[in-house]
Amino acid sequence: MKDKSYTELMKISAMNRNQAKENFIQNLYIEIMLAEIQLTLEKEKLVKRIDNAIDDNDKETFLLLSKEFIELTKRFGT
């Protein structure tokens, strides 16, 4: 087994660090995308329920769902 030189080891180490950074950024991007998808789906469902409450003239449900919508937007910072 051939021993690697110090320079080769440093290059390998730098490549490993770069790969780790790239993986971290990629995972972070995926998490952001999933959170955005989740927010969009939850908002769409809630808006449909709010619309139904309006159509049914159900003020109590409308107020409840409106509060949920406000909390949802606060939770996701939008």
KARATA-V957278 format. One record per residue. N is the residue number from 1. SS is DSSP state (2 for helix, 1 for strand, 0 for the rest). D_LAST is the distance of its C-alpha to the last C-alpha in Angstrom with 1 decimal. Layout:
# KARATA-V957278
N_SS_D_LAST, N_SS_D_LAST
This chain:
# KARATA-V957278
1_0_57.6, 2_0_56.9, 3_0_55.1, 4_0_52.3, 5_0_52.6, 6_2_50.4, 7_2_48.8, 8_2_48.1, 9_2_46.5, 10_2_44.3, 11_2_43.2, 12_2_42.4, 13_2_40.5, 14_2_38.4, 15_2_37.7, 16_2_36.6, 17_2_34.2, 18_2_32.8, 19_2_32.4, 20_2_30.7, 21_2_28.2, 22_2_27.6, 23_2_27.2, 24_2_24.7, 25_2_22.6, 26_2_23.0, 27_2_22.1, 28_2_18.9, 29_2_18.0, 30_2_18.9, 31_2_16.7, 32_2_13.6, 33_2_14.7, 34_2_15.4, 35_2_12.1, 36_2_10.5, 37_2_13.4, 38_2_13.1, 39_2_9.6, 40_2_11.0, 41_2_14.2, 42_2_13.0, 43_2_11.1, 44_2_14.3, 45_2_16.6, 46_2_15.0, 47_2_15.2, 48_2_18.7, 49_2_19.7, 50_2_18.4, 51_2_20.5, 52_2_23.4, 53_2_23.3, 54_2_23.5, 55_2_26.3, 56_0_28.1, 57_0_27.8, 58_0_26.6, 59_2_25.0, 60_2_24.8, 61_2_22.9, 62_2_20.6, 63_2_19.8, 64_2_19.3, 65_2_17.0, 66_2_15.0, 67_2_14.6, 68_2_13.7, 69_2_10.9, 70_2_9.6, 71_2_10.2, 72_2_8.6, 73_2_5.0, 74_2_6.2, 75_2_7.9, 76_0_5.6, 77_0_3.8, 78_0_0.0
